[in-house]
Amino acid sequence: MSRSDLARMIAEARRLVVFTGAGASTESGIPDFRSPGGVWSRMKPIYFQDFVADPARRREAWERAFTGRAGWTGRAPNAGHFAVARLVADGKCAAVITQNVDNLHQDSGVPAEKVIELHGNASYAACLDCGERHELAELKEGFLKAGEIPYCRACGGLVKTATISFGQPMPAGPMARAEAETLACDLFLVLGSSLVVYPAAGFPLLAKRNGARLAIVNREPTDLDRFADLVLHDEIGPVMSGVVPAN
């Protein structure tokens, strides 16, 4: 299969859903999680239960967030993000389901309401008790200058970056929205996901079993390649720029 086959599948689709993983953002300089040199080879994840129970682990988590050690934020969208944004703007793509926490789909021009974040967002924080949103810039000075661990200004509860940590329940609302969009699409396009993290990785097969076509673009083979109608082992940016040219 070729890029022209992918272009044809996109042209023929009436309702497309894009599903993105870490590989969609590596071209922006954001490391993935599991490969050599990835995030978890450089630092161990902090589990949700440890964040809640242990002030020292909370302090470590905030140190990572405010110093950018994990490298999840502060980068610019790449050609792949902009190509997806064009699909959304053209009305071809109904939703972008993402495993990423970097906010780059929104930064590329995709309306926030079109982005379904399965693993949350690292660009802001939220109270674990009342859900109050807190901007990182508002919390950073107190932490770096005075060592103050953030607490909620509204209720005094624990504040955490708005990502879904290991051991933290998957967000019910985004999961339900992702399932609905998956069942409504006729083309499910995977960009840069190894498709090994469940339950998120179950959506491509759900789409396929519901009658949608499945296309996967990823540098490395995935366990779901054998179920796909099209597989391209290639870089996301060049592929998507070729099949969704700028106007």
C-alpha positions as a Markdown table, in Angstrom:
| # | Residue | x | y | z |
|---|---|---|---|---|
| 1 | Met | 0.0 | 0.0 | 0.0 |
| 2 | Ser | 1.1 | 3.6 | -0.7 |
| 3 | Arg | 0.5 | 7.1 | 0.3 |
| 4 | Ser | -1.8 | 7.5 | -2.7 |
| 5 | Asp | -3.9 | 4.7 | -1.3 |
| 6 | Leu | -4.2 | 6.5 | 2.0 |
| 7 | Ala | -5.1 | 9.7 | 0.2 |
| 8 | Arg | -7.9 | 7.9 | -1.7 |
| 9 | Met | -9.2 | 6.3 | 1.5 |
| 10 | Ile | -9.4 | 9.7 | 3.1 |
| 11 | Ala | -11.1 | 11.2 | 0.1 |
| 12 | Glu | -13.7 | 8.4 | 0.1 |
| 13 | Ala | -14.4 | 8.7 | 3.8 |
| 14 | Arg | -17.6 | 10.4 | 4.9 |
| 15 | Arg | -16.7 | 10.6 | 8.6 |
| 16 | Leu | -13.1 | 10.2 | 9.7 |
| 17 | Val | -11.7 | 9.7 | 13.2 |
| 18 | Val | -8.0 | 10.3 | 13.8 |
| 19 | Phe | -6.3 | 8.5 | 16.7 |
| 20 | Thr | -2.8 | 9.7 | 17.7 |
| 21 | Gly | -0.1 | 8.3 | 19.9 |
| 22 | Ala | 3.4 | 9.4 | 21.0 |
| 23 | Gly | 4.8 | 8.9 | 17.5 |
| 24 | Ala | 2.7 | 11.8 | 16.2 |
| 25 | Ser | 4.7 | 14.2 | 18.5 |
| 26 | Thr | 8.2 | 12.8 | 18.4 |
| 27 | Glu | 8.8 | 14.9 | 15.3 |
| 28 | Ser | 8.2 | 18.0 | 17.5 |
| 29 | Gly | 10.9 | 16.8 | 19.8 |
| 30 | Ile | 8.7 | 15.3 | 22.5 |
| 31 | Pro | 10.1 | 11.9 | 23.6 |
| 32 | Asp | 7.9 | 8.8 | 23.5 |
| 33 | Phe | 7.5 | 6.6 | 26.6 |
| 34 | Arg | 8.8 | 3.1 | 26.1 |
| 35 | Ser | 11.6 | 3.2 | 23.5 |
| 36 | Pro | 15.3 | 3.5 | 24.4 |
| 37 | Gly | 15.8 | 7.1 | 25.5 |
| 38 | Gly | 12.1 | 7.5 | 26.0 |
| 39 | Val | 10.6 | 9.1 | 29.1 |
| 40 | Trp | 10.3 | 5.9 | 31.2 |
| 41 | Ser | 13.9 | 4.8 | 30.4 |
| 42 | Arg | 15.1 | 8.1 | 32.0 |
| 43 | Met | 12.7 | 8.3 | 35.0 |
| 44 | Lys | 10.3 | 6.0 | 36.7 |
| 45 | Pro | 6.6 | 6.9 | 36.6 |
| 46 | Ile | 5.0 | 8.3 | 39.8 |
| 47 | Tyr | 1.9 | 6.2 | 40.4 |
| 48 | Phe | -1.3 | 8.1 | 41.3 |
| 49 | Gln | -1.7 | 6.4 | 44.7 |
| 50 | Asp | 1.9 | 7.5 | 45.6 |
| 51 | Phe | 1.2 | 11.1 | 44.5 |
| 52 | Val | -1.9 | 11.2 | 46.8 |
| 53 | Ala | -0.3 | 9.5 | 49.8 |
| 54 | Asp | 3.3 | 10.7 | 49.8 |
| 55 | Pro | 4.2 | 14.5 | 50.0 |
| 56 | Ala | 7.7 | 13.6 | 48.8 |
| 57 | Arg | 6.4 | 12.0 | 45.6 |
| 58 | Arg | 4.1 | 15.0 | 45.1 |
| 59 | Arg | 7.1 | 17.3 | 45.3 |
| 60 | Glu | 9.0 | 15.2 | 42.8 |
| 61 | Ala | 6.1 | 15.2 | 40.4 |
| 62 | Trp | 5.9 | 19.0 | 40.6 |
| 63 | Glu | 9.6 | 19.3 | 40.2 |
| 64 | Arg | 9.3 | 17.3 | 37.0 |
| 65 | Ala | 6.5 | 19.4 | 35.7 |
| 66 | Phe | 8.0 | 22.8 | 36.4 |
| 67 | Thr | 11.5 | 22.0 | 35.2 |
| 68 | Gly | 10.3 | 20.3 | 32.1 |
| 69 | Arg | 12.2 | 17.1 | 32.8 |
| 70 | Ala | 9.6 | 14.9 | 31.1 |
| 71 | Gly | 9.6 | 17.1 | 28.1 |
| 72 | Trp | 5.9 | 16.9 | 27.4 |
| 73 | Thr | 5.2 | 20.6 | 27.0 |
| 74 | Gly | 6.7 | 23.6 | 25.4 |
| 75 | Arg | 7.1 | 22.3 | 21.9 |
| 76 | Ala | 5.5 | 23.4 | 18.6 |
| 77 | Pro | 3.2 | 21.3 | 16.4 |
| 78 | Asn | 4.7 | 19.5 | 13.5 |
| 79 | Ala | 3.5 | 18.9 | 9.9 |
| 80 | Gly | 1.5 | 15.9 | 11.0 |
| 81 | His | -0.5 | 18.0 | 13.5 |
| 82 | Phe | -1.2 | 20.7 | 10.9 |
| 83 | Ala | -2.4 | 18.1 | 8.4 |
| 84 | Val | -4.8 | 16.7 | 11.0 |
| 85 | Ala | -6.0 | 20.2 | 11.7 |
| 86 | Arg | -6.7 | 20.7 | 8.0 |
| 87 | Leu | -8.8 | 17.6 | 8.0 |
| 88 | Val | -10.8 | 18.9 | 10.9 |
| 89 | Ala | -11.2 | 22.4 | 9.3 |
| 90 | Asp | -12.4 | 20.8 | 6.1 |
| 91 | Gly | -15.1 | 18.9 | 7.9 |
| 92 | Lys | -13.6 | 15.6 | 6.9 |
| 93 | Cys | -12.4 | 14.6 | 10.4 |
| 94 | Ala | -15.1 | 14.5 | 13.1 |
| 95 | Ala | -12.8 | 14.0 | 16.1 |
| 96 | Val | -9.2 | 13.5 | 17.1 |
| 97 | Ile | -8.8 | 10.9 | 19.8 |
| 98 | Thr | -5.3 | 11.2 | 21.4 |
| 99 | Gln | -3.2 | 9.4 | 23.9 |
| 100 | Asn | -0.9 | 12.4 | 24.0 |
| 101 | Val | -0.8 | 15.0 | 26.8 |
| 102 | Asp | 1.1 | 17.7 | 25.0 |
| 103 | Asn | -1.8 | 20.0 | 23.8 |
| 104 | Leu | -0.3 | 20.1 | 20.3 |
| 105 | His | -3.5 | 19.3 | 18.4 |
| 106 | Gln | -5.1 | 22.3 | 20.0 |
| 107 | Asp | -2.0 | 24.4 | 19.3 |
| 108 | Ser | -2.1 | 23.4 | 15.6 |
| 109 | Gly | -5.6 | 24.8 | 15.3 |
| 110 | Val | -7.9 | 21.9 | 16.2 |
| 111 | Pro | -10.8 | 23.2 | 18.3 |
| 112 | Ala | -10.6 | 21.9 | 21.8 |
| 113 | Glu | -14.0 | 20.4 | 21.6 |
| 114 | Lys | -12.9 | 18.2 | 18.7 |
| 115 | Val | -9.9 | 16.8 | 20.7 |
| 116 | Ile | -10.7 | 13.8 | 23.0 |
| 117 | Glu | -7.8 | 13.4 | 25.5 |
| 118 | Leu | -7.7 | 9.9 | 26.8 |
| 119 | His | -4.7 | 10.4 | 29.1 |
| 120 | Gly | -5.3 | 14.1 | 30.0 |
| 121 | Asn | -3.3 | 17.2 | 29.4 |
| 122 | Ala | 0.1 | 18.2 | 30.8 |
| 123 | Ser | -0.3 | 21.9 | 30.0 |
| 124 | Tyr | -2.4 | 22.8 | 33.0 |
| 125 | Ala | -3.4 | 21.4 | 36.4 |
| 126 | Ala | -6.7 | 20.4 | 38.1 |
| 127 | Cys | -7.9 | 19.8 | 41.6 |
| 128 | Leu | -8.4 | 16.1 | 42.4 |
| 129 | Asp | -11.4 | 17.0 | 44.6 |
| 130 | Cys | -13.5 | 19.7 | 42.8 |
| 131 | Gly | -11.9 | 19.7 | 39.4 |
| 132 | Glu | -11.0 | 23.4 | 39.5 |
| 133 | Arg | -8.5 | 24.3 | 36.6 |
| 134 | His | -5.2 | 25.8 | 37.6 |
| 135 | Glu | -2.7 | 27.3 | 35.1 |
| 136 | Leu | 0.8 | 26.1 | 35.6 |
| 137 | Ala | 2.2 | 29.6 | 35.4 |
| 138 | Glu | 0.1 | 30.6 | 38.4 |
| 139 | Leu | 1.6 | 27.7 | 40.5 |
| 140 | Lys | 5.2 | 27.7 | 39.3 |
| 141 | Glu | 6.5 | 30.7 | 41.1 |
| 142 | Gly | 5.4 | 29.6 | 44.5 |
| 143 | Phe | 6.9 | 26.2 | 44.0 |
| 144 | Leu | 10.2 | 27.3 | 42.6 |
| 145 | Lys | 10.8 | 30.2 | 45.0 |
| 146 | Ala | 9.2 | 29.0 | 48.2 |
| 147 | Gly | 8.8 | 25.2 | 47.7 |
| 148 | Glu | 5.1 | 25.4 | 48.0 |
| 149 | Ile | 3.3 | 22.3 | 46.9 |
| 150 | Pro | 0.1 | 23.5 | 45.1 |
| 151 | Tyr | -3.3 | 23.2 | 46.7 |
| 152 | Cys | -6.6 | 24.2 | 45.2 |
| 153 | Arg | -7.6 | 27.8 | 45.6 |
| 154 | Ala | -11.3 | 26.9 | 45.6 |
| 155 | Cys | -11.5 | 24.0 | 48.0 |
| 156 | Gly | -8.0 | 23.3 | 49.4 |
| 157 | Gly | -7.7 | 19.9 | 47.8 |
| 158 | Leu | -4.7 | 18.3 | 46.1 |
| 159 | Val | -3.8 | 19.7 | 42.8 |
| 160 | Lys | -2.1 | 17.6 | 40.1 |
| 161 | Thr | -1.2 | 18.2 | 36.4 |
| 162 | Ala | -4.3 | 17.2 | 34.4 |
| 163 | Thr | -2.7 | 14.0 | 33.1 |
| 164 | Ile | -3.9 | 10.5 | 33.8 |
| 165 | Ser | -1.2 | 8.8 | 35.9 |
| 166 | Phe | -0.5 | 5.1 | 36.3 |
| 167 | Gly | -3.1 | 3.8 | 38.7 |
| 168 | Gln | -5.5 | 6.6 | 38.1 |
| 169 | Pro | -8.9 | 5.7 | 36.6 |
| 170 | Met | -9.4 | 6.5 | 33.0 |
| 171 | Pro | -11.7 | 9.5 | 32.5 |
| 172 | Ala | -15.2 | 8.3 | 31.9 |
| 173 | Gly | -16.4 | 11.2 | 29.8 |
| 174 | Pro | -13.6 | 11.1 | 27.2 |
| 175 | Met | -13.7 | 7.3 | 27.0 |
| 176 | Ala | -17.5 | 7.5 | 26.3 |
| 177 | Arg | -17.0 | 10.2 | 23.7 |
| 178 | Ala | -14.2 | 8.2 | 22.1 |
| 179 | Glu | -16.3 | 5.1 | 21.9 |
| 180 | Ala | -19.2 | 7.1 | 20.3 |
| 181 | Glu | -17.0 | 8.7 | 17.7 |
| 182 | Thr | -15.4 | 5.3 | 16.9 |
| 183 | Leu | -18.7 | 3.7 | 16.3 |
| 184 | Ala | -19.9 | 6.6 | 14.1 |
| 185 | Cys | -16.9 | 6.7 | 11.8 |
| 186 | Asp | -16.3 | 5.0 | 8.4 |
| 187 | Leu | -12.5 | 5.5 | 8.5 |
| 188 | Phe | -10.4 | 5.1 | 11.6 |
| 189 | Leu | -6.9 | 6.5 | 11.0 |
| 190 | Val | -4.1 | 5.6 | 13.6 |
| 191 | Leu | -1.1 | 8.0 | 13.6 |
| 192 | Gly | 2.0 | 7.1 | 15.6 |
| 193 | Ser | 0.6 | 4.7 | 18.2 |
| 194 | Ser | 2.2 | 1.4 | 19.1 |
| 195 | Leu | -1.3 | 0.2 | 20.1 |
| 196 | Val | -0.2 | -1.6 | 23.2 |
| 197 | Val | -1.8 | 0.5 | 25.9 |
| 198 | Tyr | -5.3 | -0.6 | 26.7 |
| 199 | Pro | -8.1 | 0.3 | 26.9 |
| 200 | Ala | -7.2 | 3.1 | 24.4 |
| 201 | Ala | -5.8 | 0.6 | 21.9 |
| 202 | Gly | -9.1 | -1.2 | 21.7 |
| 203 | Phe | -10.7 | 1.6 | 19.7 |
| 204 | Pro | -9.2 | 0.7 | 16.3 |
| 205 | Leu | -10.5 | -2.9 | 16.5 |
| 206 | Leu | -13.9 | -1.6 | 17.7 |
| 207 | Ala | -14.1 | 0.6 | 14.6 |
| 208 | Lys | -13.0 | -2.2 | 12.3 |
| 209 | Arg | -15.6 | -4.6 | 13.8 |
| 210 | Asn | -18.2 | -2.0 | 13.3 |
| 211 | Gly | -17.6 | -1.8 | 9.6 |
| 212 | Ala | -15.1 | 1.1 | 9.4 |
| 213 | Arg | -11.9 | 0.9 | 7.4 |
| 214 | Leu | -8.8 | 0.9 | 9.4 |
| 215 | Ala | -5.5 | 2.6 | 8.4 |
| 216 | Ile | -2.3 | 2.7 | 10.5 |
| 217 | Val | 0.7 | 4.9 | 10.0 |
| 218 | Asn | 3.5 | 4.2 | 12.4 |
| 219 | Arg | 7.2 | 3.8 | 12.1 |
| 220 | Glu | 7.2 | 0.3 | 13.7 |
| 221 | Pro | 4.9 | -2.6 | 13.2 |
| 222 | Thr | 2.0 | -2.9 | 15.6 |
| 223 | Asp | 0.0 | -5.9 | 16.8 |
| 224 | Leu | -3.0 | -4.6 | 14.9 |
| 225 | Asp | -1.4 | -4.3 | 11.5 |
| 226 | Arg | -2.9 | -7.6 | 10.4 |
| 227 | Phe | -6.4 | -6.3 | 10.9 |
| 228 | Ala | -5.8 | -3.0 | 9.0 |
| 229 | Asp | -6.9 | -2.2 | 5.5 |
| 230 | Leu | -3.8 | -0.1 | 5.0 |
| 231 | Val | -0.5 | 0.0 | 6.9 |
| 232 | Leu | 2.4 | 2.4 | 6.3 |
| 233 | His | 5.6 | 2.1 | 8.3 |
| 234 | Asp | 6.8 | 5.7 | 7.8 |
| 235 | Glu | 7.1 | 9.1 | 9.4 |
| 236 | Ile | 3.8 | 10.9 | 10.3 |
| 237 | Gly | 4.7 | 14.4 | 9.1 |
| 238 | Pro | 5.9 | 13.6 | 5.6 |
| 239 | Val | 3.0 | 11.1 | 5.0 |
| 240 | Met | 0.3 | 13.4 | 6.2 |
| 241 | Ser | 1.7 | 16.4 | 4.4 |
| 242 | Gly | 1.6 | 14.4 | 1.2 |
| 243 | Val | -1.9 | 13.2 | 1.5 |
| 244 | Val | -3.4 | 16.3 | 3.0 |
| 245 | Pro | -1.6 | 19.2 | 1.2 |
| 246 | Ala | -1.8 | 22.7 | 2.5 |
| 247 | Asn | -4.4 | 24.9 | 0.7 |
